[in-house]
């Protein structure tokens, strides 16, 4: 049975140590590391290799490179696995480390039969003692679909972005749909279910936001993102569907879903977000990869098979001037403190590795607006093609590019660890990967 090599004894994690087949390409650990790090993973036994994000040996595809980035920075870094049967032992082992990197995709702990709430609660308790990247609260606040509502009045936001937290809030939809085509999303679900592209069938919109209100009888053209099927309903029927699902007031729906997006209340994820539809997304999106407060690189995706389908990707350095990137970079780096404050976070909780996805826009003070923040187990691009395979499947160029990014992350983590740790609420200098 392989045990993650390193200065911290992890032999108590018996079931966790049974998961990885090997530690292929993990560099030798430093003899006397100043800081000892752990990279936390989990495995879903019902899925091949433990999940679609895993290599054949069971590790997440970019775990070993991240470990090597820490090792190259002078720290030790051991990849370990969380299993629900060893919950208490696992957290006792974590206390032996100086910092922890969590690389578990949302839903994986639950899919493996674990208790996500219990895991999160104990991570937050541990965070009072050691830096954790990410803490659950930061991931929740930055990854929430209503994060865009909180920055709507900022440079990269749109004032007509609304969050609906109670059914009554959907009256606001009558104002937004009168102004521009919309993307209305439920807070739960996956693969595009409950995400609707909504347009007025008449095509007649008011010039300024707030100039008009749609009526319950106005006809809508709707397309659901999960399968691109189309429907026609009145404004009143759409609101009824979102609130109560299939009823006599909502008309006949062909959606595979059931509506009722507010069921269970906000505590159970029952809420919606209403954003302006941006047709220039057909020109592609720009993902700005951030390490701390610095832009590391840009990837521009042009969709070749429709939004959500295959893409043609062009990689740009952080100094790129194409497509207005230089101006965007300067503004993003300047506005990051204000963005964090708007999300009820502080700069001490700034993500170590995060990304902002931008969509081009016309007739706006900015050339780009934020489509979403990506701070949930963001993958290292150079190793994406190794999923389901081994690290040897990466081309020489991709491997070098990916490892360079991991090395930079390691250097940033070392800088953070070398600084005095401030009190909870501004701990560690950064909190999310």
C-alpha positions, 0 to 999 in steps of 0.5 A: 500500500503506497503512503504519501511520502514526506515528513508528516506521518499519514499512515493512520489514513489506512483507507485513504492510502489504499486509493492511489496506485502510485505517486508518479512524477512526485518530486523528492521532498526537501529534507528540512522543509520550512513549511509542510503542505498537504493537497487534499483529494477524494475519490468516488468509488462508483466512478472510473478512476474515482471521477472524471477529474482523475488520472488512472492512478487515482490522483486528480490530474493536476495534484502531483504538479501542484505538489511539485510546485510547492516542493520547487518553492522549498516546501514539502507537499504530500497528496492525501485522500479524504474518505468518510470512514476516516473523518476524525482521523483525517482531521487529526492528521491535517493538524500536523501540516502547516497549510492545506490545499483542497482539490475536491470538486463540489459534489464529490464528497456527497457522491462518495457518501460523505457529509459535505456540511460536516466536512466544511464545518471541520475545515472551518474549525481547522482554518482557525489554526492553519491556512486552508486553500480554499475555505468553504465560505470563500468558495461559497461567496465567490462561486455563488451565482448571485455574486454578479448581483453584488458587483452589478454597480461596479465597472465590470457589472451590469446594473440590471442584474437581479437576484430573486431570493423569494418568489415575490422578487420575480416581479423584477423580471417584468422590468428586466425583460422589458429592457433586454433579452435575459439569461435567468438561472436557478441557483441549483441544478447542473448541465444547464437545467433551469437556465433559460435564455428569454426574449420578448416575442415582439422584439420590442424593448425599451431604450433605458432600463426602467422605462417600461414594465412587461405585462403578464400577457406578453409572449416570451420565447425561451430556450433552456441551456441543457438541451436547447429546446424552445418554448413559448409562454406568457410572462405570467406563465414563466413566473408561475413555472419558476415558482410553482412548476407545472400548474394550471396557470403555467401552461404546457411545458416540454422541459425535462425539468419541473420548475419550482426553483424556489422550493426549500427556500434560500437556505436550500438553494432556492433562488434565481439570478436574472442577467442580461443576455450578451449576444457577443458571447458568440465571439468568445469569452476571456478567462483571466487567470489570477494568482493572488492579485496578479494576472498570470495569463489569459485564455480566449475561448471562441465557441465552435459548436455553440455556447457550452460546446467545443472551443478554439482556445488562444492563450495570451500572456498577461501583458497582451494588448489584443482585444482590449486585454491590457486595459481590462488587466489594469482595471481588474487588478485595481478593482480587486479590493472593491470586488472582494469587499462587495462579496463580503470578503477582504483581501486577506481572503483573496484566492491563491488561484482564481479566474474571472470570465469576461464576455464582450459587450457593446454600448457600455463603459467597459469593453468586457463585463464579468460573466462569472468568478471561477474559484472552485477547484480551478484546473491547471490547463496544461494538464487537462488532456491527461484526465483518464490517462497518466501525466505522460499523456501531456505534450512536452509543451503543455507539461512545461506550461502547466508546471510553470503555473504550478511553480508560480503558485508554489512561490506565491504560497511560500511568500504567504506562509513567510508572512505573519498570519493575521487573525481570522477574517483576513487570514493567510493572504489568500484562501481559494484554489 
